[in-house]
């Protein structure tokens, strides 16, 4: 999968230091996740709002040990949206260097479509506490929402920057 972007704290105006010169592999823990730009039959995409931290994101989450990326997206879509999806294409990879958490986050993004009706979700306690809600908007609306929104948290700023960049890849 093509590397699209690397996001550092300085890109989000969270730090003045130049963390790009650090040797991240020796200090940071490594996390892999998958994201989906998931369209319905009206060509609207799924956009998740995390109310407590005031950020928007694409459906997706962590890849479990031994799990394939595509299987992780199928599982996450079912958990967060109650949706079965069909993957249609790759978007790319974004690496985040989260100094505060000493973490390197590798996020792989796919395009997918709904295949079947939505069912009940199975949200984690964290997602429920965060007020996760799902909406369906056009690509242009999703980009506008994310460009105007200011996340409240450190993590939310990274998530929204990453997912906005993924969306803009489709709007080129």
ZIKATA-V390358 format. One record per residue. RES is the residue in three letters. SS is DSSP state (helix for helix, strand for strand, loop for the rest). Layout:
BEGIN
RES;SS  RES;SS
END
This chain:
BEGIN
UNK;loop  UNK;loop  UNK;strand  UNK;strand  UNK;strand  UNK;strand  UNK;strand  UNK;loop  UNK;helix  UNK;helix  UNK;helix  UNK;helix  UNK;loop  UNK;loop  UNK;loop  UNK;loop  UNK;loop  UNK;loop  UNK;helix  UNK;helix  UNK;helix  UNK;loop  UNK;loop  UNK;helix  UNK;helix  UNK;helix  UNK;helix  UNK;loop  UNK;strand  UNK;strand  UNK;strand  UNK;strand  UNK;strand  UNK;strand  UNK;strand  UNK;strand  UNK;strand  UNK;strand  UNK;strand  UNK;loop  UNK;loop  UNK;loop  UNK;loop  UNK;loop  UNK;strand  UNK;strand  UNK;strand  UNK;strand  UNK;strand  UNK;strand  UNK;loop  UNK;loop  UNK;loop  UNK;loop  UNK;strand  UNK;strand  UNK;strand  UNK;loop  UNK;strand  UNK;strand  UNK;strand  UNK;strand  UNK;loop  UNK;loop  UNK;loop  UNK;loop  UNK;loop  UNK;loop  UNK;helix  UNK;helix  UNK;helix  UNK;helix  UNK;helix  UNK;helix  UNK;helix  UNK;helix  UNK;helix  UNK;helix  UNK;helix  UNK;helix  UNK;helix  UNK;loop  UNK;loop  UNK;loop  UNK;strand  UNK;strand  UNK;strand  UNK;strand  UNK;strand  UNK;strand  UNK;strand  UNK;strand  UNK;strand  UNK;strand  UNK;strand  UNK;strand  UNK;strand  UNK;strand  UNK;helix  UNK;helix  UNK;helix  UNK;loop  UNK;strand  UNK;strand  UNK;strand  UNK;strand  UNK;strand  UNK;strand  UNK;strand  UNK;strand  UNK;strand  UNK;strand  UNK;strand  UNK;strand  UNK;loop  UNK;loop  UNK;loop  UNK;loop  UNK;loop  UNK;loop  UNK;loop  UNK;loop  UNK;loop  UNK;loop  UNK;helix  UNK;helix  UNK;helix  UNK;helix  UNK;helix  UNK;loop  UNK;loop  UNK;strand  UNK;strand  UNK;strand  UNK;strand  UNK;strand  UNK;strand  UNK;loop  UNK;helix  UNK;helix  UNK;helix  UNK;helix  UNK;helix  UNK;helix  UNK;helix  UNK;helix  UNK;helix  UNK;helix  UNK;loop  UNK;loop  UNK;loop  UNK;loop  UNK;loop  UNK;helix  UNK;helix  UNK;helix  UNK;helix  UNK;helix  UNK;helix  UNK;helix  UNK;helix  UNK;helix  UNK;helix  UNK;helix  UNK;helix  UNK;helix  UNK;helix  UNK;helix  UNK;helix  UNK;helix  UNK;loop  UNK;loop
END
